[in-house]
Amino acid sequence: QVQLVESGGGLVQAGGSLRLSCAASGRSFSDYTMGWFRQTPGKEREFVACINWGGASTHYADSVKGRFTISRDNAKNTVYLQMSSLKPEDTAAYYCAATRFWGAPSFLVTKFDYWGQGTQVTVSS
């Protein structure tokens, strides 16, 4: 069992930056692939980025490539999402998730077992 708590959301102007954090508690954080998703009202949850257990492999959604960076610190049981060059369309609730699997995003998106409560990111134009 893994418990996840996100933080770092807020209001930022377009072009600005934010760093989200997700603190994990429970067993064996370093055994898990960690991911970030986002969701806006009335839309399905959207994959943003993921990182494998050791941090050597990552995947990103095309919409955030070159602007967002996912990283993790296994010693701190924390995964991060550094978001730069933010756009109004990045406005969403952002969720952290964990799974023991690794693979292509199309495979992984259905495999995340544990979810945080989300943190709101609002980008003003």
Secondary structure, DSSP 8 states (H G I E B T S, - for coil): -EEEEEE--EEEETT--EEEEEEEEES-GGGSEEEEEEE-TTS--EEEEEE-TTSS-EEE-TTTTTTEEEEEETTTTEEEEEE-S--GGG-EEEEEEEES--S-HHHHTTT--EE---EEEEEE-
